[in-house]
Amino acid sequence: MQPRKIILAVFISIYILLSAYVMLIFIASSTFGDRDSRVTVSSMLDGTAYRPFVYRLIVPKLTALVVTLTPAELESSMNDALHHSPSVGFVLQTNPMTVGHIFSRADLLYTRLVLVLIMSSFLIGYVVMLYKLAAVLFPQQWATSLFAPIIGLAMIPACTWPQLYMYDPAVLCLTAACYYYLATQKWKHYLFWFFIAALNKETSMFLIFFFCIYFYKKLPHRDFFRYLVAQILIYGYIKVGIDFYYANNLGDTAENHFMQHIDLLFHSRYGLQDIFTVFVTLYLLLFRWQEKSVFIRYALFVIPVNYAAYFLFCLPGEYRDFFEIFPIIALLITDTLVTGTGIASTAFFNRPLHNGTLT
């Protein structure tokens, strides 16, 4: 076997292990076990969850479709098999406080299995799209493509408080896919994935903002406005349609946590650890700034808009709101690490990439 294939096989093994760890964090969240009455597995699947959670359609509707197409006898036998599985019993005995709530509904075990498989597929898609996006933006650094999925996955556990939702892996995957097709300017593909991303979560609007600031002077005006109008129409149609369809659900169109952030600002004290974290983060993002891809530098302008949304609509510390910019942050950090340590220039990893494929 060629050394390059061996290296790739080793990294794929790491991706699988890390993805499994991240999925365990997802399914251990309170939202996955129906402990949050506003957003349960059943209510998301049947469309009765509180707003704005019910607006996030892709993962619950895919899950509901698979379960609906499954014969009732097969679903019942799968529920029974999972309920009496020795593996499930071992997991429950190992850590009952963390995972016990997941198995509290014997009639939903098969549904949750389908849901986990769909979520895992999106997480795998996130890994693949990070690899491909790195190959386009850093074509001479194979190390960046190899390590970007590791950094991208490793960042997720830091943003798991207070909880994660079933649609979050899809946010990561679909956002990375949209950035990839924007970088390669494959517009039909981009508009398709943007449509899916808008169905998955309304924060896909950040992609429109990035499109405007990056492509305004890079595309002929006719093409720029044509693609801009297409995105606005897609997003507007989906947003208005979903809001109208679920208008009678309990909850609000958007949660407001502005005053909680204000209260935290006036009652929090920052220590040396916080200051150190800020400087390390800035270094990781901005190291060799002028040498980084213009595309990835422009993408950072989305962060202030993303932060404004976080300040208004998210709980303090709910950093999963930044999943829409995670692919870019992961690539910036990876580039800093592989170039700053010299890994990127070693003969072991210094193999060029063309069009996202190994050479």
ZAMARGU-4260 file (C-alpha; in steps of 0.2 Angstrom, whole numbers, plus 5000, padded with zeros to 4 digits):
<rodrens>
0) 5000/5000/5000 | 5006/5017/4996 | 5012/5028/5011 | 4999/5041/5006 | 4985/5029/5007
5) 4991/5023/5024 | 4992/5041/5030 | 4974/5044/5024 | 4968/5028/5032 | 4975/5033/5049
10) 4967/5050/5048 | 4950/5042/5043 | 4951/5031/5058 | 4954/5046/5069 | 4939/5055/5060
15) 4928/5040/5064 | 4933/5039/5082 | 4931/5058/5085 | 4914/5058/5076 | 4908/5044/5087
20) 4913/5054/5103 | 4904/5069/5097 | 4889/5059/5093 | 4889/5053/5111 | 4889/5071/5117
25) 4874/5075/5106 | 4864/5060/5111 | 4868/5063/5130 | 4860/5081/5128 | 4844/5084/5138
30) 4835/5088/5122 | 4838/5071/5114 | 4830/5062/5129 | 4814/5072/5130 | 4819/5081/5146
35) 4815/5098/5138 | 4796/5098/5136 | 4797/5112/5123 | 4807/5101/5110 | 4806/5082/5112
40) 4810/5069/5099 | 4791/5065/5096 | 4786/5084/5095 | 4799/5088/5083 | 4794/5073/5072
45) 4776/5077/5072 | 4778/5096/5071 | 4771/5100/5088 | 4787/5107/5096 | 4788/5125/5102
50) 4794/5138/5090 | 4807/5142/5085 | 4813/5124/5087 | 4800/5117/5076 | 4806/5128/5061
55) 4821/5117/5059 | 4814/5104/5047 | 4827/5093/5038 | 4833/5081/5051 | 4816/5078/5060
60) 4807/5076/5043 | 4820/5064/5036 | 4818/5054/5052 | 4799/5054/5051 | 4800/5049/5033
65) 4811/5034/5037 | 4800/5029/5052 | 4784/5031/5042 | 4791/5020/5027 | 4796/5006/5040
70) 4783/4993/5042 | 4775/4993/5059 | 4780/4975/5063 | 4798/4979/5059 | 4798/4995/5070
75) 4790/4985/5084 | 4803/4971/5083 | 4817/4983/5082 | 4811/4992/5098 | 4810/4976/5107
80) 4827/4970/5101 | 4835/4987/5106 | 4826/4987/5123 | 4833/4970/5127 | 4850/4972/5119
85) 4865/4967/5130 | 4874/4982/5123 | 4861/4994/5129 | 4861/4986/5146 | 4879/4988/5147
90) 4878/5006/5143 | 4865/5009/5156 | 4875/5001/5169 | 4891/5010/5164 | 4883/5028/5165
95) 4865/5028/5170 | 4864/5046/5175 | 4870/5052/5158 | 4862/5041/5146 | 4847/5033/5155
100) 4835/5046/5149 | 4838/5041/5131 | 4831/5024/5134 | 4816/5029/5144 | 4804/5027/5130
105) 4804/5009/5123 | 4792/5014/5109 | 4805/5027/5102 | 4821/5017/5102 | 4820/5013/5084
110) 4815/5031/5080 | 4830/5037/5090 | 4841/5024/5081 | 4836/5032/5064 | 4838/5049/5071
115) 4856/5045/5077 | 4860/5038/5060 | 4854/5053/5051 | 4863/5065/5062 | 4879/5054/5060
120) 4878/5055/5041 | 4878/5074/5043 | 4893/5074/5054 | 4902/5063/5042 | 4897/5075/5028
125) 4904/5089/5039 | 4921/5080/5039 | 4921/5077/5020 | 4916/5095/5016 | 4930/5102/5028
130) 4942/5091/5019 | 4937/5097/5002 | 4935/5115/5007 | 4953/5115/5014 | 4959/5107/4998
135) 4952/5121/4988 | 4958/5136/4999 | 4975/5128/5004 | 4979/5118/4988 | 4998/5116/4992
140) 4995/5110/5010 | 4989/5092/5012 | 4991/5093/5030 | 4978/5107/5032 | 4965/5095/5023
145) 4970/5081/5034 | 4970/5090/5051 | 4955/5102/5047 | 4942/5089/5051 | 4950/5084/5067
150) 4951/5102/5073 | 4933/5105/5067 | 4926/5090/5077 | 4937/5094/5092 | 4929/5111/5093
155) 4912/5105/5095 | 4912/5098/5113 | 4918/5116/5119 | 4901/5122/5113 | 4890/5109/5120
160) 4883/5120/5134 | 4869/5120/5139 | 4863/5108/5126 | 4863/5102/5108 | 4849/5099/5096
165) 4846/5086/5083 | 4848/5098/5069 | 4865/5105/5074 | 4876/5092/5064 | 4866/5097/5049
170) 4870/5115/5052 | 4889/5111/5052 | 4888/5100/5036 | 4877/5111/5026 | 4886/5127/5030
175) 4903/5119/5025 | 4895/5113/5009 | 4889/5130/5005 | 4906/5138/5008 | 4914/5124/4997
180) 4902/5128/4982 | 4904/5147/4985 | 4923/5145/4985 | 4922/5134/4969 | 4908/5146/4961
185) 4897/5131/4957 | 4881/5141/4958 | 4868/5128/4954 | 4876/5117/4968 | 4877/5131/4980
190) 4859/5137/4978 | 4853/5119/4980 | 4863/5117/4996 | 4858/5134/5002 | 4840/5129/5000
195) 4843/5114/5011 | 4852/5124/5023 | 4838/5137/5024 | 4825/5122/5028 | 4837/5116/5041
200) 4839/5133/5051 | 4835/5151/5048 | 4853/5156/5052 | 4858/5151/5034 | 4855/5170/5031
205) 4873/5173/5037 | 4878/5165/5020 | 4869/5178/5011 | 4879/5191/5020 | 4895/5183/5016
210) 4890/5182/4998 | 4887/5200/4997 | 4903/5206/5005 | 4914/5194/4995 | 4907/5193/4978
215) 4901/5211/4976 | 4917/5216/4967 | 4921/5199/4960 | 4906/5195/4950 | 4899/5204/4935
220) 4885/5215/4942 | 4872/5206/4932 | 4877/5189/4939 | 4879/5196/4957 | 4862/5203/4958
225) 4854/5187/4949 | 4862/5176/4963 | 4858/5188/4977 | 4840/5189/4972 | 4839/5170/4970
230) 4845/5168/4988 | 4833/5181/4995 | 4819/5173/4986 | 4823/5155/4992 | 4826/5161/5010
235) 4811/5172/5010 | 4799/5159/5003 | 4805/5146/5016 | 4805/5158/5031 | 4788/5165/5027
240) 4780/5148/5023 | 4787/5140/5039 | 4782/5154/5050 | 4764/5154/5043 | 4763/5135/5044
245) 4768/5134/5062 | 4760/5150/5067 | 4749/5141/5080 | 4763/5132/5089 | 4767/5138/5106
250) 4783/5148/5108 | 4790/5163/5099 | 4797/5166/5082 | 4814/5170/5090 | 4819/5168/5108
255) 4826/5185/5116 | 4840/5183/5129 | 4847/5201/5127 | 4844/5206/5145 | 4853/5191/5151
260) 4868/5196/5142 | 4867/5214/5148 | 4865/5207/5166 | 4880/5196/5164 | 4891/5210/5157
265) 4888/5220/5173 | 4890/5206/5185 | 4904/5196/5178 | 4922/5198/5182 | 4936/5193/5169
270) 4952/5185/5175 | 4969/5181/5167 | 4962/5165/5160 | 4949/5175/5150 | 4962/5187/5144
275) 4974/5173/5139 | 4960/5164/5130 | 4956/5179/5119 | 4974/5182/5114 | 4977/5164/5110
280) 4961/5164/5099 | 4966/5180/5090 | 4983/5172/5087 | 4976/5156/5080 | 4964/5165/5069
285) 4976/5179/5062 | 4993/5171/5061 | 5000/5174/5044 | 4985/5184/5040 | 4991/5191/5023
290) 4996/5174/5017 | 4979/5166/5020 | 4966/5164/5006 | 4956/5180/5003 | 4940/5170/5003
295) 4943/5164/5021 | 4948/5182/5026 | 4932/5189/5020 | 4922/5175/5029 | 4928/5181/5045
300) 4917/5197/5043 | 4902/5186/5046 | 4908/5184/5064 | 4902/5201/5070 | 4885/5198/5063
305) 4885/5180/5070 | 4890/5188/5087 | 4876/5201/5086 | 4863/5186/5084 | 4871/5177/5098
310) 4869/5192/5109 | 4851/5195/5105 | 4844/5177/5103 | 4855/5165/5112 | 4858/5160/5131
315) 4875/5167/5138 | 4888/5153/5134 | 4877/5145/5120 | 4891/5145/5108 | 4883/5133/5096
320) 4876/5148/5088 | 4893/5150/5080 | 4891/5133/5071 | 4888/5143/5055 | 4905/5150/5055
325) 4914/5134/5062 | 4921/5128/5045 | 4930/5144/5043 | 4937/5145/5061 | 4942/5127/5060
330) 4952/5131/5044 | 4960/5146/5051 | 4966/5137/5067 | 4972/5122/5057 | 4982/5133/5045
335) 4990/5142/5060 | 4994/5125/5068 | 5001/5116/5053 | 5011/5130/5047 | 5017/5137/5064
340) 5023/5120/5069 | 5031/5116/5052 | 5020/5101/5049 | 5014/5108/5033 | 5032/5109/5025
345) 5038/5092/5030 | 5040/5079/5016 | 5028/5068/5025 | 5013/5079/5022 | 5019/5091/5009
350) 5009/5084/4994 | 4999/5096/4983 | 4980/5094/4981 | 4971/5099/4965 | 4952/5101/4964
355) 4950/5093/4981 | 4957/5077/4976 | 4974/5069/4982 | 4988/5069/4969
</rodrens>
